[in-house]
Amino acid sequence: MKKQKRIMKTFLFGKRFAAVVAIALMVQTGCKKEKGYYDSKPVAGSGNLTAYDYLKSKPGIYDSLLLVVNALGYQQTLTDSSVTVFAPSNQSFKIAISNLNTIRQSLGQAPVYLTQLAKGGDAITDPKAKNKANRDRAQLDTMVSMYIIRNQYTSTDFSVGDGQTVATVRNNYPMHGQRIYGDAEGYVGGGAALVEYADTKRSLFVSNWSKSTTSSVDIKTKNAIVNLMSDDHVFGFDSFVSRMTLIPAPPDVINPKTDSLWVVFPAGSGYTDGQVSPGEVYKNLFDNTVGTKFICYISVQNNWYPILYWKPAKPTPVNSYSMTSANDSKENNRNPRAWRVQGTLADPANDTVPDEQWVTLDVEQEQDWSSNYQLRSWSFNNTVAYKAYRLVLLQTGDGLNPPDQLFQISEWTMNYQDPNQ
């Protein structure tokens, strides 16, 4: 009887032990990484290929990218330059072209294809159509450059802090990379290293960026590190359609090197240029960057606002203009709300031309701004080449909340488009 009990205990222990072992094996098996999705190993033999040859070795995947690379002259860069490539697939281009043609169809326009965009206006004789095709090709060039970065970066290089800002090969346009981790086995961030790649739009605010992710990283070639963009990435990030449907602004006719530019404050106000901040002065409006601004004191109670003057080197016609809001204009209610644009045939060496000799060309009221760094433009009919122009500020704020006692913008342009073109 005792022997039978010992046998029974041994049997039960053996069953328990087997069960524990089985559970342990299940847990261990469940925690293993699935092959293929998680591993980011260099492609076999890729180190013997240039970046260009590597893309060619993947027929049916990167044909669209190779098409624009060849058409726009990037082949040499991908062959002998030290670069990092974020390669969009055929699917990325397909989504972008489909989005564009959906818009064109709604406008009653014929569809366009990547081959046409890459050719530009080479075979077009109509001047307007040729100019449009060449502009589209230039936009395509800018977007392709966004995927080719100066110097070689691995995913580890994008792991420091909040990532790293990098420059495109042709335009030194700022892009941003940050290492992240994919999800795995129900764990957020439990998978392989990826790179979140972003178009910064030259904005200091991350919320304004357009981001996408890679599907594979750190593929080492002879001259480059190649990262593969996810198939759901749209070529050009979120700007492909807007760039290809863009009606360009007329040329800015202000030349800060040859023209006279000054700001005048109301008599008795005591305000001066640079009083708020010595580095944020009037000339910043003409440096072609939203990273700088002009800021000055105003008095809402006394109705004291600045007048912005521009005198071209020679009389120049103007029929449109633009302003760009600055970094914290929206939050602090510092945007212009009402103003008038005027021109004069007199010859002001300063602000001594009397008001009656100024011709009002445009008046705007109740203007609101939806965001910081917002570019807005206005047009009017004019062919007269005035000797000087001025922008007279009349009101700031949004009309709802008490305005700040400061006014600021980051850019001001004056433009002219020939009515016959």
C-alpha positions in Angstrom: 0.0 0.0 0.0 2.8 2.4 0.9 4.6 1.4 -2.3 1.4 2.3 -4.3 1.2 5.7 -2.6 4.8 6.5 -3.4 4.2 5.5 -7.1 1.1 7.7 -7.1 3.0 10.7 -5.7 5.8 10.2 -8.2 3.3 10.1 -11.0 1.5 13.3 -9.8 4.8 15.1 -9.4 5.8 14.0 -12.8 2.6 15.4 -14.3 3.0 18.7 -12.5 6.6 19.0 -13.6 5.7 18.2 -17.2 3.0 20.9 -17.0 5.3 23.5 -15.6 7.9 22.7 -18.3 5.3 22.9 -21.0 4.1 26.3 -19.8 7.7 27.6 -19.6 8.2 26.5 -23.2 5.0 28.2 -24.3 6.1 31.5 -22.6 9.5 31.3 -24.1 8.2 30.5 -27.6 5.7 33.3 -27.3 8.4 35.9 -26.5 10.6 35.0 -29.4 10.7 37.6 -32.2 9.0 36.5 -35.4 11.5 36.2 -38.2 11.4 38.7 -41.0 9.4 41.6 -39.4 11.7 42.4 -36.5 15.1 41.7 -37.9 16.8 44.7 -39.6 19.9 42.9 -40.9 21.8 44.3 -43.9 20.7 42.7 -47.1 23.1 40.0 -48.2 25.6 41.3 -50.6 24.3 44.9 -50.5 27.7 46.1 -49.3 29.1 45.3 -52.7 26.6 47.5 -54.5 26.2 51.3 -54.7 22.9 52.7 -53.5 21.8 53.1 -57.1 22.6 49.5 -58.0 20.9 48.3 -54.8 17.7 50.0 -55.9 18.0 48.5 -59.4 18.4 45.1 -57.8 14.8 45.3 -56.6 12.7 45.3 -59.8 9.1 46.1 -59.4 9.7 47.9 -56.1 11.7 51.1 -56.8 11.2 51.6 -60.5 9.4 54.9 -60.0 12.1 56.2 -57.8 14.7 55.2 -60.4 12.7 56.9 -63.1 12.8 60.3 -61.4 16.4 59.8 -60.2 17.5 59.2 -63.8 15.4 62.1 -65.2 16.6 64.6 -62.6 20.3 63.7 -62.5 20.6 62.0 -59.2 22.2 58.8 -60.5 25.8 60.0 -59.9 24.9 61.1 -56.4 23.6 57.6 -55.6 26.7 56.1 -57.1 29.7 57.9 -55.7 28.5 60.3 -53.0 28.3 59.6 -49.2 24.6 59.9 -48.6 21.7 58.4 -46.6 18.7 57.3 -48.7 15.1 57.0 -47.6 13.7 55.0 -50.5 10.0 55.4 -51.3 8.5 52.4 -53.1 6.3 52.3 -56.3 3.3 52.3 -54.1 4.3 55.6 -52.5 4.4 57.2 -55.9 1.1 55.5 -57.0 -0.7 57.0 -54.0 0.6 60.5 -54.7 -0.2 60.4 -58.4 -3.7 59.0 -57.7 -4.4 61.8 -55.2 -3.2 64.4 -57.7 -5.4 63.0 -60.5 -8.4 62.9 -58.3 -8.1 66.7 -57.8 -7.4 67.2 -61.5 -10.5 65.2 -62.4 -12.7 67.3 -60.1 -11.4 70.4 -62.0 -12.1 68.9 -65.4 -8.4 68.4 -66.2 -6.7 65.5 -67.9 -4.7 63.1 -65.7 -0.9 63.4 -65.6 1.7 60.7 -65.0 5.1 60.5 -63.3 6.8 60.2 -66.7 5.3 63.6 -67.8 6.2 65.3 -64.6 9.8 64.1 -64.8 10.2 65.3 -68.4 9.1 68.8 -67.7 8.6 71.2 -70.6 11.3 69.8 -72.9 8.8 68.7 -75.6 6.1 71.4 -75.1 5.9 74.4 -77.4 3.0 76.4 -75.7 4.8 79.0 -73.4 2.4 78.8 -70.5 2.2 75.0 -70.6 5.9 74.8 -70.9 6.5 77.1 -67.9 3.9 75.0 -65.8 5.6 71.7 -66.8 9.1 73.1 -65.9 7.8 74.3 -62.5 6.3 70.9 -61.8 9.6 69.3 -62.7 11.4 71.7 -60.3 8.9 70.8 -57.5 9.5 67.1 -58.3 13.2 67.7 -58.0 12.8 69.3 -54.6 10.7 66.4 -53.3 13.1 63.7 -54.6 16.0 65.6 -52.8 14.0 65.2 -49.5 14.8 61.5 -49.6 18.6 61.9 -50.2 20.5 63.2 -47.2 24.1 64.5 -47.0 26.5 62.1 -45.2 25.7 58.6 -43.9 23.5 58.1 -40.8 22.5 54.8 -39.2 19.4 54.5 -37.1 21.6 54.8 -34.0 22.6 58.3 -35.1 18.9 59.3 -34.8 18.6 57.9 -31.3 20.1 60.8 -29.3 17.6 63.0 -27.5 14.7 63.9 -29.8 16.5 62.8 -33.0 18.5 64.7 -35.4 17.9 67.4 -38.1 19.7 66.6 -41.4 20.1 68.4 -44.7 19.0 67.3 -48.2 21.7 67.0 -50.9 20.6 69.8 -53.3 18.8 72.4 -51.3 20.1 71.9 -47.7 16.4 71.6 -46.8 16.0 70.5 -43.2 14.5 67.0 -42.6 14.4 65.2 -39.3 15.0 61.6 -38.2 14.3 59.9 -34.9 14.8 56.3 -34.0 11.7 54.5 -32.8 10.7 50.9 -32.2 7.9 49.0 -33.9 5.3 47.0 -31.9 5.7 43.3 -31.3 3.8 40.5 -29.7 1.3 42.9 -28.1 4.1 45.2 -26.7 4.2 48.8 -27.8 7.7 49.6 -28.9 8.8 45.9 -28.5 9.9 45.4 -32.1 12.8 46.3 -34.3 14.4 49.7 -34.6 12.8 52.0 -37.2 13.3 55.6 -38.2 10.5 58.2 -38.0 11.4 60.5 -40.9 9.8 64.0 -41.1 9.5 66.9 -43.4 10.0 69.8 -41.0 8.5 72.4 -43.3 11.1 74.7 -41.9 9.0 75.0 -38.8 10.3 75.1 -35.2 7.1 73.4 -34.1 7.0 69.6 -34.3 3.2 69.7 -34.6 3.6 71.3 -38.0 5.8 68.5 -39.3 4.7 65.7 -41.7 6.0 62.4 -40.5 6.4 58.9 -41.9 8.1 55.7 -40.9 10.5 53.2 -42.4 9.9 49.5 -42.9 13.6 48.6 -42.9 16.7 50.5 -41.9 20.5 50.4 -42.0 21.1 48.7 -45.3 24.8 49.3 -46.0 25.9 49.8 -49.5 29.3 51.0 -51.0 28.5 54.6 -50.7 25.3 55.0 -48.7 23.0 53.8 -45.9 19.6 52.9 -47.4 16.4 52.9 -45.4 13.2 51.7 -47.0 10.0 53.8 -46.5 6.8 52.1 -45.5 4.4 51.3 -48.4 1.7 53.5 -47.0 4.0 56.5 -47.2 2.9 59.1 -49.7 5.7 60.4 -51.9 6.3 64.1 -51.1 4.9 63.6 -47.6 1.7 65.8 -47.5 2.8 68.4 -50.0 2.8 66.5 -53.4 -0.7 67.6 -54.5 -0.3 71.2 -53.2 3.1 71.5 -55.0 1.7 70.1 -58.3 -1.3 72.4 -58.2 0.5 75.4 -57.0 0.0 78.7 -58.7 3.2 80.5 -58.0 3.2 83.9 -56.4 4.4 86.8 -58.6 8.0 87.8 -58.1 8.9 89.8 -55.0 10.2 93.1 -56.3 11.7 94.4 -53.0 15.5 94.3 -53.2 16.9 95.1 -49.7 20.4 95.6 -51.2 19.4 98.5 -53.4 16.1 99.8 -52.0 15.4 102.1 -49.1 13.4 100.5 -46.2 12.4 102.2 -43.0 9.7 102.2 -40.3 8.1 105.3 -38.8 6.4 105.4 -35.4 3.8 108.1 -34.3 5.2 111.4 -33.2 5.3 111.5 -29.4 5.1 107.8 -28.9 8.8 107.4 -28.1 8.8 104.1 -29.9 12.0 103.0 -31.9 13.0 100.2 -34.1 14.5 97.4 -32.0 13.2 98.8 -28.8 11.4 95.5 -27.9 14.3 93.3 -28.9 17.6 94.6 -30.5 17.8 91.6 -32.8 14.2 91.7 -34.1 14.2 94.8 -36.2 12.5 96.0 -39.4 15.1 94.7 -41.8 14.2 91.2 -40.8 11.0 91.4 -42.9 13.1 91.2 -46.0 15.6 88.4 -45.2 13.5 85.6 -46.8 13.2 83.5 -43.6 10.4 83.1 -41.1 12.9 82.3 -38.4 13.4 86.1 -37.8 10.8 88.8 -37.2 10.1 92.5 -36.7 8.4 93.3 -33.4 7.5 96.7 -32.0 5.4 98.4 -29.4 2.0 99.8 -30.2 -0.7 101.6 -28.2 -4.2 100.3 -28.8 -5.7 103.0 -26.4 -3.9 105.9 -28.2 -4.3 104.3 -31.7 -0.5 104.4 -32.2 0.8 102.0 -34.9 3.9 101.9 -37.1 4.0 102.8 -40.8 6.2 100.5 -42.9 8.0 102.2 -45.9 9.6 100.8 -49.0 11.2 103.0 -51.7 12.5 101.0 -54.7 15.8 102.0 -56.4 13.6 103.1 -59.4 9.8 103.5 -59.8 8.2 100.0 -59.8 4.6 98.9 -60.3 3.1 96.6 -57.7 -0.3 94.7 -57.8 0.0 92.3 -54.9 1.7 91.8 -51.6 2.1 89.2 -48.8 2.7 89.0 -45.1 3.8 86.0 -43.0 2.9 85.8 -39.3 5.7 85.1 -36.8 6.5 82.5 -34.2 4.1 83.4 -31.4 1.8 85.9 -33.1 -1.4 83.9 -32.8 -1.1 83.0 -29.1 -0.2 86.6 -28.2 -2.7 88.3 -30.5 0.0 90.3 -32.3 -1.1 89.9 -35.9 -2.3 92.7 -38.1 -6.1 93.0 -38.4 -6.6 96.1 -40.5 -4.3 98.1 -42.7 -4.0 100.0 -46.0 -1.4 99.9 -48.7 -0.5 103.1 -50.4 1.8 104.4 -53.2 3.1 107.9 -54.0 4.6 109.6 -57.1 6.4 112.0 -54.8 10.0 111.3 -53.8 10.2 110.7 -50.1 13.7 110.7 -48.6 11.9 109.9 -45.3 8.3 110.2 -44.1 7.8 113.9 -45.1 5.4 113.3 -48.0 2.0 114.6 -46.8 -0.8 112.1 -46.6 -2.8 113.7 -49.4 0.0 112.7 -51.9 -0.4 109.0 -51.0 -2.8 106.9 -53.2 -4.6 104.1 -51.5 -4.2 100.9 -53.5 -5.7 98.3 -51.1 -7.6 98.4 -47.7 -8.1 95.3 -45.6 -10.3 95.0 -42.5 -11.2 92.2 -40.0 -8.4 90.0 -41.1 -7.8 86.9 -38.9 -4.8 84.5 -38.9 -5.2 80.8 -38.3 -1.7 80.0 -37.2 1.9 81.1 -36.7 4.2 81.2 -39.7 1.1 81.6 -41.9 1.7 83.2 -45.4 -1.2 85.3 -46.7 -1.4 87.4 -49.8 -3.6 90.1 -51.3 -3.9 91.5 -54.8 -5.3 94.7 -56.5 -5.4 96.3 -59.9 -2.4 98.6 -60.6 0.0 99.3 -63.4 1.4 102.6 -62.1 5.1 102.6 -61.2 5.0 104.5 -57.9 8.2 105.9 -56.4 7.5 104.6 -52.9 5.0 102.5 -51.1 3.9 102.1 -47.5 1.8 99.8 -45.3 -0.2 101.7 -42.7 -1.2 99.6 -39.8 -4.7 100.4 -38.4 -5.5 97.6 -36.0 -4.1 94.4 -34.5 -5.5 91.3 -32.8 -8.4 89.0 -33.7 -11.3 91.4 -32.8 -12.5 89.1 -30.0 -9.8 89.2 -27.3 -7.9 92.2 -26.0 -4.9 92.6 -28.3 -1.4 92.6 -27.1 0.4 95.9 -27.0 2.9 94.5 -29.5 2.8 94.0 -33.3 4.9 91.5 -35.2 5.3 89.8 -38.6 8.2 87.7 -40.0 8.0 88.6 -43.7 6.6 91.3 -46.0 6.8 91.1 -49.8 5.6 93.4 -52.6 4.9 91.7 -55.9 4.0 92.4 -59.5 2.4 90.1 -62.1 2.2 91.4 -65.7 -1.6 91.4 -66.5 -0.8 90.2 -70.1 0.9 87.0 -68.9 
